Amino acid sequence: MMSYPDIPRVEILDLLPSNTIFDRCLDVGCGTGSTSAFLADQGFIAKSFGLDTDPAIETIASKRLTYFSCTSVQDAIGSIFEFSPDLVLLLDVLEHLSYPNLVLRDIVNATQDDCIYLISLPNISHYSVLFPLIVHDRFSYDPNGGILDSTHLRFYTYHSMLQLFSDCNLSVEHVICNLSQPKVLLPFKKLMSRLPRFCRRFFTTQYIFALRKITTT
């Protein structure tokens, strides 16, 4: 049974430079390939290479992507180097890995210097995690997904995300905050995006980053 939502991540369009066509897009944890297929339909990418370990999505992903390999990213580093992507998608991936810093560093080392990386990570500082923890001493995994998805192995605050990227020789160019607030605050939804970052982090479920490799001249 396919366990992935067949929904493209359309919000990442805001992080891509306009009037740019990427020759080779690496989609790690591609699922059904819906996001790369969407980017191709929108004219942003020419070729795509998807990696995923779930054999249930191999048939549909192989039809949507230029290349697809049912393998882990760790076992595909050589293929990534040969593919030489100029765009890398790591959407909802790193938090599922035992050693995300090592995997990300390997990918960065296998890609060209002008490559753009789009990375999304859930935010452990969200109020829905902090409130039960502080008030009720509860930290409960959720089998239905979300920030405390039962398959998540790593957890990040905004600061520790930046540290991860710095350790992997990446610099942030742009960031998107996916906001979620209690129902009582819904009438003030438009004001949420104007909050200082210190306050906004408590209502951010996920950050999506556009990054580039730090190069020395």
Backbone as numpy.savetxt, mean C-alpha at the origin, in Angstrom:
# Nx Ny Nz CAx CAy CAz Cx Cy Cz
-11.72 -20.59 -2.99 -12.56 -19.39 -2.99 -11.68 -18.14 -2.99
-12.01 -17.15 -3.85 -11.23 -15.93 -3.93 -11.49 -15.08 -2.71
-10.42 -14.63 -2.03 -10.55 -13.88 -0.79 -10.31 -12.39 -0.97
-10.10 -11.93 -2.22 -9.77 -10.54 -2.45 -10.99 -9.78 -2.97
-11.19 -8.54 -2.49 -12.22 -7.71 -3.11 -11.76 -7.29 -4.51
-12.62 -7.46 -5.48 -12.25 -7.16 -6.86 -12.54 -5.69 -7.15
-11.88 -4.82 -6.41 -12.14 -3.38 -6.48 -10.82 -2.64 -6.68
-10.68 -1.86 -7.74 -9.44 -1.12 -7.96 -9.27 0.01 -6.95
-8.04 0.34 -6.63 -7.74 1.42 -5.69 -7.65 2.74 -6.46
-8.79 3.28 -6.79 -8.84 4.46 -7.66 -8.25 5.69 -6.99
-8.19 5.72 -5.65 -7.70 6.90 -4.95 -6.22 7.17 -5.21
-5.49 6.16 -5.68 -4.06 6.37 -5.91 -3.80 7.26 -7.12
-4.81 7.52 -7.93 -4.63 8.42 -9.08 -4.15 9.79 -8.63
-4.58 10.21 -7.44 -4.19 11.53 -6.93 -2.70 11.60 -6.62
-2.03 10.45 -6.54 -0.60 10.42 -6.21 0.28 10.28 -7.45
-0.32 10.05 -8.59 0.46 9.84 -9.80 0.60 11.14 -10.58
1.79 11.42 -11.10 1.96 12.64 -11.90 1.11 12.58 -13.16
0.50 13.70 -13.50 -0.36 13.74 -14.69 0.48 13.68 -15.95
-0.15 13.23 -17.02 0.50 13.15 -18.33 1.77 12.29 -18.31
1.76 11.27 -17.45 2.91 10.36 -17.36 2.45 8.93 -17.63
3.18 8.24 -18.49 2.91 6.83 -18.74 4.10 6.03 -18.22
3.82 5.14 -17.28 4.87 4.28 -16.73 5.02 3.05 -17.62
6.25 2.73 -17.95 6.50 1.60 -18.86 6.23 0.27 -18.19
6.65 0.13 -16.93 6.59 -1.19 -16.27 6.15 -1.02 -14.82
4.97 -1.53 -14.51 4.41 -1.42 -13.17 4.51 -2.77 -12.46
5.14 -2.77 -11.29 5.19 -3.96 -10.44 4.10 -3.84 -9.39
3.20 -4.82 -9.36 2.07 -4.81 -8.42 2.25 -5.97 -7.45
2.76 -5.67 -6.25 3.02 -6.70 -5.24 1.75 -6.94 -4.43
1.38 -8.22 -4.29 0.11 -8.53 -3.64 -1.04 -8.04 -4.49
-0.96 -8.33 -5.78 -1.87 -7.74 -6.77 -3.31 -8.22 -6.68
-3.54 -9.35 -5.99 -4.90 -9.90 -5.97 -5.36 -10.24 -7.37
-6.54 -9.79 -7.71 -7.10 -10.08 -9.03 -6.51 -9.20 -10.13
-5.66 -8.27 -9.75 -5.06 -7.37 -10.74 -5.94 -6.20 -11.11
-6.98 -5.94 -10.32 -7.95 -4.91 -10.67 -7.32 -3.51 -10.69
-6.41 -3.23 -9.77 -5.82 -1.89 -9.72 -4.90 -1.63 -10.91
-4.03 -2.59 -11.22 -3.15 -2.42 -12.39 -3.95 -2.37 -13.68
-5.00 -3.16 -13.77 -5.86 -3.13 -14.97 -6.54 -1.77 -15.10
-6.95 -1.21 -13.98 -7.56 0.11 -13.98 -6.56 1.17 -14.45
-5.33 1.10 -13.93 -4.31 2.07 -14.34 -3.99 1.95 -15.83
-3.99 0.72 -16.32 -3.74 0.51 -17.75 -4.88 1.11 -18.58
-6.12 0.90 -18.14 -7.28 1.45 -18.85 -7.26 2.98 -18.86
-6.71 3.56 -17.78 -6.64 5.02 -17.69 -5.42 5.59 -18.41
-4.59 4.71 -18.97 -3.43 5.15 -19.74 -2.21 5.50 -18.92
-2.14 5.03 -17.67 -1.00 5.35 -16.81 0.14 4.35 -16.93
-0.17 3.10 -17.29 0.90 2.10 -17.38 0.80 1.34 -18.70
1.96 0.91 -19.19 2.02 0.15 -20.44 2.05 -1.35 -20.17
2.91 -1.78 -19.23 3.03 -3.20 -18.89 2.92 -3.37 -17.39
2.41 -4.53 -16.98 2.26 -4.80 -15.55 2.78 -6.19 -15.21
3.35 -6.29 -14.01 3.87 -7.55 -13.50 3.31 -7.73 -12.09
2.42 -8.70 -11.92 1.76 -8.91 -10.64 2.32 -10.10 -9.90
2.44 -9.94 -8.58 2.88 -11.01 -7.70 1.82 -11.26 -6.65
1.51 -12.52 -6.43 0.59 -12.88 -5.36 0.76 -14.37 -5.06
0.54 -14.73 -3.81 0.75 -16.13 -3.40 -0.54 -16.93 -3.39
-1.67 -16.31 -3.72 -2.96 -17.00 -3.69 -3.26 -17.61 -5.05
-3.24 -18.94 -5.18 -3.51 -19.57 -6.48 -4.94 -19.39 -6.95
-5.84 -18.99 -6.05 -7.25 -18.85 -6.43 -7.48 -17.70 -7.40
-6.55 -16.73 -7.42 -6.76 -15.57 -8.29 -5.88 -15.63 -9.54
-5.16 -16.71 -9.72 -4.19 -16.78 -10.82 -4.85 -16.64 -12.19
-5.98 -17.29 -12.39 -6.63 -17.27 -13.70 -7.05 -15.87 -14.11
-7.73 -15.18 -13.21 -8.23 -13.84 -13.56 -7.09 -12.83 -13.60
-6.12 -12.93 -12.68 -5.00 -11.99 -12.67 -4.14 -12.15 -13.93
-3.96 -13.38 -14.39 -3.15 -13.62 -15.59 -3.77 -12.99 -16.83
-5.10 -12.88 -16.84 -5.78 -12.27 -17.98 -5.68 -10.74 -17.95
-5.62 -10.19 -16.76 -5.63 -8.73 -16.62 -4.25 -8.11 -16.70
-3.23 -8.85 -16.29 -1.88 -8.31 -16.22 -1.02 -8.81 -17.37
0.00 -8.04 -17.70 0.92 -8.48 -18.75 1.65 -9.74 -18.33
2.12 -9.74 -17.08 2.79 -10.91 -16.50 2.24 -11.13 -15.09
2.14 -12.39 -14.72 1.71 -12.72 -13.36 2.50 -13.92 -12.87
2.91 -13.86 -11.59 3.63 -14.97 -10.98 3.01 -15.28 -9.62
2.63 -16.52 -9.44 2.05 -16.95 -8.16 3.20 -17.35 -7.24
3.82 -16.33 -6.65 4.97 -16.56 -5.79 5.11 -15.39 -4.83
5.94 -15.55 -3.82 6.18 -14.47 -2.87 7.16 -13.47 -3.47
7.11 -12.26 -2.96 8.02 -11.23 -3.46 9.46 -11.58 -3.16
9.68 -12.27 -2.03 11.05 -12.66 -1.68 11.65 -13.60 -2.72
10.82 -14.46 -3.30 11.31 -15.41 -4.30 11.35 -14.82 -5.70
10.88 -13.59 -5.85 10.80 -12.99 -7.18 11.75 -11.81 -7.37
12.67 -11.60 -6.43 13.56 -10.44 -6.51 14.36 -10.45 -7.82
14.82 -11.61 -8.23 15.56 -11.69 -9.49 14.70 -11.26 -10.66
13.45 -11.71 -10.69 12.52 -11.33 -11.77 12.21 -9.84 -11.72
12.10 -9.28 -10.52 11.84 -7.85 -10.37 13.00 -7.04 -10.95
14.22 -7.48 -10.66 15.40 -6.80 -11.19 15.40 -6.82 -12.72
15.05 -7.95 -13.30 15.01 -8.07 -14.76 13.88 -7.24 -15.36
12.74 -7.18 -14.67 11.59 -6.40 -15.15 11.88 -4.90 -15.08
12.67 -4.48 -14.09 13.10 -3.10 -13.93 11.92 -2.12 -13.92
11.04 -2.22 -12.93 9.84 -1.37 -12.91 10.16 0.10 -12.65
9.33 0.98 -13.20 9.43 2.40 -12.87 8.26 2.85 -12.00
7.35 1.91 -11.68 6.26 2.15 -10.73 6.05 0.87 -9.93
6.01 1.00 -8.61 5.79 -0.15 -7.73 4.58 0.11 -6.86
3.65 -0.84 -6.84 2.48 -0.77 -5.97 2.65 -1.76 -4.82
2.60 -1.25 -3.61 2.61 -2.07 -2.39 1.43 -1.63 -1.54
0.25 -2.02 -1.97 -1.00 -1.57 -1.36 -1.55 -2.65 -0.43
-1.55 -2.35 0.87 -2.03 -3.31 1.88 -1.20 -4.59 1.86
0.09 -4.45 1.82 0.99 -5.59 1.70 1.95 -5.73 2.88
2.68 -4.66 3.19 3.80 -4.75 4.13 3.37 -5.19 5.52
2.16 -4.81 5.94 1.71 -5.18 7.29 1.46 -6.68 7.43
1.44 -7.40 6.32 1.22 -8.85 6.34 2.53 -9.64 6.38
3.65 -8.95 6.33 4.94 -9.62 6.23 5.66 -9.67 7.57
6.42 -10.73 7.77 7.19 -10.86 9.02 8.31 -9.85 9.09
8.97 -9.60 7.95 10.10 -8.67 7.91 9.90 -7.68 6.75
8.94 -6.78 6.90 8.64 -5.84 5.80 9.81 -4.95 5.44
10.64 -4.59 6.42 11.78 -3.72 6.12 12.77 -4.41 5.19
13.00 -5.70 5.38 13.92 -6.43 4.51 13.35 -6.58 3.10
12.06 -6.87 3.02 11.42 -7.04 1.71 11.42 -5.73 0.95
11.05 -4.64 1.63 11.01 -3.34 0.97 12.40 -2.91 0.52
13.40 -3.16 1.34 14.77 -2.81 0.96 15.22 -3.60 -0.27
14.86 -4.87 -0.33 15.22 -5.69 -1.49 14.55 -5.16 -2.76
13.29 -4.74 -2.64 12.58 -4.20 -3.80 13.24 -2.91 -4.26
13.54 -2.02 -3.31 14.18 -0.75 -3.65 15.51 -0.99 -4.35
16.27 -1.94 -3.87 17.58 -2.23 -4.48 17.44 -2.86 -5.86
16.28 -3.45 -6.16 16.08 -4.12 -7.44 15.40 -3.24 -8.48
15.09 -1.99 -8.11 14.38 -1.10 -9.03 15.28 0.07 -9.44
14.89 0.72 -10.52 15.69 1.82 -11.03 15.55 3.07 -10.18
16.49 3.99 -10.32 16.58 5.14 -9.43 15.38 6.08 -9.54
14.76 6.17 -10.72 13.65 7.11 -10.88 12.29 6.46 -10.63
12.28 5.28 -10.03 11.04 4.55 -9.77 10.20 5.29 -8.73
8.88 5.23 -8.90 7.93 5.76 -7.92 7.29 4.58 -7.19
7.15 4.71 -5.88 6.57 3.65 -5.05 5.29 4.18 -4.40
4.20 3.46 -4.57 2.95 3.79 -3.89 2.72 2.73 -2.82
2.71 3.15 -1.57 2.62 2.23 -0.44 1.50 2.66 0.49
0.61 1.74 0.84 -0.43 2.02 1.82 -0.21 1.17 3.07
-0.46 1.78 4.23 -0.30 1.11 5.51 -1.42 1.54 6.45
-1.97 0.60 7.23 -2.99 0.97 8.23 -2.36 1.68 9.42
-3.14 2.53 10.05 -2.66 3.38 11.13 -3.14 2.87 12.49
-2.21 2.39 13.31 -2.56 1.84 14.61 -2.98 2.92 15.61
-2.75 4.20 15.26 -3.12 5.31 16.15 -4.58 5.74 15.99
-5.34 5.03 15.19 -6.75 5.38 14.99 -7.53 5.22 16.28
-8.53 6.09 16.48 -9.30 6.07 17.73 -9.97 4.73 17.99
-10.34 4.01 16.91 -11.05 2.73 17.08 -10.15 1.67 17.70
-8.83 1.88 17.64 -7.87 0.98 18.30 -7.50 1.52 19.68
-7.25 2.82 19.77 -6.78 3.41 21.02 -7.84 3.43 22.11
-9.08 3.74 21.76 -10.13 3.84 22.77 -10.37 2.51 23.50
-10.59 1.40 22.80 -10.75 0.13 23.52 -9.51 -0.27 24.31
-8.33 0.10 23.79 -7.09 -0.27 24.47 -6.94 0.51 25.78
-7.18 1.82 25.73 -6.98 2.67 26.90 -8.10 2.51 27.92
-9.35 2.46 27.44 -10.50 2.44 28.35 -10.85 1.04 28.84
-10.76 0.06 27.94 -11.20 -1.30 28.28 -10.08 -2.33 28.30
-8.84 -1.88 28.04 -7.70 -2.80 28.03 -7.89 -3.93 27.02
-8.46 -3.58 25.85 -8.74 -4.57 24.81 -7.93 -4.26 23.56
-7.33 -5.29 23.02 -6.63 -5.21 21.74 -7.00 -6.49 21.00
-8.11 -6.42 20.24 -8.70 -7.62 19.67 -8.56 -7.64 18.15
-8.01 -8.72 17.64 -7.91 -8.89 16.20 -9.30 -9.08 15.59
-9.44 -8.65 14.34 -10.73 -8.71 13.66 -10.62 -9.64 12.46
-11.33 -10.77 12.47 -11.26 -11.69 11.32 -11.90 -11.12 10.06
-12.66 -10.03 10.21 -13.33 -9.42 9.06 -12.51 -8.33 8.38
-11.30 -8.10 8.89 -10.43 -7.12 8.25 -10.36 -5.81 9.03
-9.75 -4.82 8.41 -9.58 -3.52 9.06 -8.18 -3.36 9.63
-8.02 -2.36 10.50 -6.71 -2.05 11.06 -6.15 -3.23 11.83
-7.01 -3.92 12.58 -6.58 -5.07 13.38 -6.95 -6.38 12.70
-6.83 -6.41 11.39 -7.04 -7.64 10.63 -6.23 -8.78 11.25
-6.85 -9.94 11.35 -6.19 -11.06 12.01 -4.96 -11.57 11.26
-4.77 -11.13 10.01 -3.59 -11.54 9.24 -2.46 -10.52 9.31
-2.68 -9.41 10.01 -1.63 -8.40 10.13 -0.57 -8.85 11.12
0.68 -8.75 10.70 1.80 -9.13 11.55 2.56 -7.93 12.09
2.41 -6.78 11.42 3.12 -5.57 11.81 2.14 -4.40 11.93
2.43 -3.50 12.85 1.57 -2.34 13.08 2.41 -1.07 13.09
1.83 0.01 12.55 2.60 1.24 12.36 1.81 2.47 12.80
2.53 3.42 13.37 2.05 4.79 13.49 2.61 5.58 12.32
2.16 6.82 12.16 2.69 7.63 11.07 4.21 7.79 11.20
4.67 8.01 12.43 6.10 8.19 12.65 6.89 6.93 12.29
6.40 5.77 12.70 7.15 4.54 12.41 7.08 4.18 10.93
6.04 4.64 10.22 6.01 4.47 8.77 7.15 5.25 8.13
7.29 6.50 8.56 8.37 7.34 8.02 9.74 6.74 8.33
9.88 6.14 9.51 11.14 5.51 9.87 11.43 4.31 8.98
10.38 3.53 8.68 10.53 2.39 7.78 11.04 2.84 6.42
10.44 3.89 5.89 10.83 4.38 4.56 12.26 4.92 4.58
12.60 5.64 5.64 13.95 6.18 5.75 14.98 5.05 5.81
14.66 4.01 6.55 15.57 2.87 6.67 15.77 2.16 5.33
14.78 2.31 4.45 14.85 1.65 3.13 15.25 2.62 2.03
15.77 3.78 2.42 16.31 4.75 1.47 15.24 5.35 0.56
14.05 5.61 1.16 12.95 6.22 0.42 12.55 7.54 1.07
12.17 8.49 0.25 11.67 9.78 0.75 10.23 9.98 0.29
9.42 10.57 1.16 8.00 10.80 0.88 7.84 12.04 0.02
7.07 11.90 -1.07 6.76 13.04 -1.92 5.34 13.55 -1.66
4.40 12.62 -1.50 3.01 12.98 -1.24 2.40 11.93 -0.33
1.34 12.31 0.37 0.63 11.36 1.23 -0.86 11.67 1.24
-1.67 10.62 1.25 -3.12 10.72 1.35 -3.55 10.09 2.67
-4.47 10.73 3.37 -5.03 10.18 4.60 -6.46 9.71 4.33
-6.72 8.44 4.56 -8.08 7.93 4.51 -8.70 8.08 5.89
-9.68 8.97 6.00 -10.24 9.34 7.29 -11.51 8.57 7.61
-11.68 8.30 8.90 -12.90 7.68 9.42 -13.11 8.20 10.83
-14.33 8.69 11.11 -14.60 9.27 12.41 -15.89 8.70 13.00
-16.12 8.86 14.32 -17.37 8.38 14.92 -18.58 9.06 14.31
-19.73 8.40 14.39 -20.96 8.95 13.80 -21.30 10.31 14.37
-20.96 10.52 15.63 -21.30 11.79 16.26 -20.56 12.96 15.61
-19.44 12.65 14.94 -18.66 13.71 14.29 -18.93 13.83 12.79
-19.83 13.03 12.26 -20.11 13.06 10.82 -20.56 14.44 10.33
-21.35 15.20 11.11 -21.71 16.55 10.63 -20.50 17.46 10.41
-19.36 17.09 11.01 -18.15 17.92 10.88 -17.13 17.28 9.95
-17.61 16.41 9.05 -16.71 15.65 8.19 -15.79 16.55 7.37
-16.32 17.66 6.86 -15.50 18.54 6.02 -14.37 19.19 6.81
-14.55 19.31 8.12 -13.53 19.94 8.94 -12.39 18.99 9.28
-12.64 17.67 9.15 -11.64 16.69 9.56 -10.33 16.84 8.80
-10.43 17.08 7.50 -9.22 17.20 6.68 -8.42 18.46 7.00
-9.02 19.40 7.73 -8.34 20.65 8.06 -7.68 20.59 9.43
-7.88 19.50 10.13 -7.28 19.37 11.46 -5.75 19.32 11.35
-5.05 19.80 12.37 -3.59 19.62 12.39 -3.26 18.13 12.34
-2.10 17.80 11.79 -1.72 16.40 11.66 -1.78 15.66 12.99
-1.41 16.34 14.07 -1.43 15.70 15.39 -2.81 15.17 15.73
-3.86 15.95 15.39 -5.23 15.52 15.68 -5.76 14.57 14.61
-5.39 14.83 13.37 -5.94 14.06 12.25 -5.51 12.60 12.31
-4.37 12.32 12.93 -3.89 10.94 12.96 -4.84 10.02 13.72
-5.62 10.57 14.68 -6.54 9.74 15.45 -7.76 9.34 14.64
-7.96 9.96 13.49 -9.10 9.65 12.63 -8.67 9.10 11.27
-7.39 8.84 11.11 -6.86 8.28 9.86 -6.75 6.78 9.98
-7.50 6.07 9.14 -7.44 4.60 9.16 -6.24 4.09 8.38
-5.86 4.85 7.35 -4.80 4.38 6.46 -4.10 5.57 5.80
-2.79 5.43 5.65 -2.00 6.40 4.89 -1.57 5.76 3.57
-1.61 6.54 2.50 -1.10 6.09 1.21 -0.01 7.07 0.78
1.17 6.55 0.55 2.34 7.38 0.26 2.79 7.22 -1.19
3.29 8.31 -1.74 4.07 8.28 -2.98 5.50 8.59 -2.58
6.42 7.70 -2.95 7.82 7.83 -2.51 8.77 7.67 -3.69
9.97 8.20 -3.50 11.06 8.00 -4.47 12.31 7.57 -3.72
13.18 6.93 -4.46 14.46 6.49 -3.89 15.35 7.71 -3.63
16.02 7.69 -2.49 17.00 8.73 -2.18 18.30 8.38 -2.92
18.71 9.24 -3.79 19.91 8.98 -4.58 21.00 9.98 -4.19
22.22 9.54 -4.24 23.36 10.41 -3.95 24.04 10.79 -5.25
24.38 12.06 -5.37 24.99 12.56 -6.59 26.52 12.61 -6.41
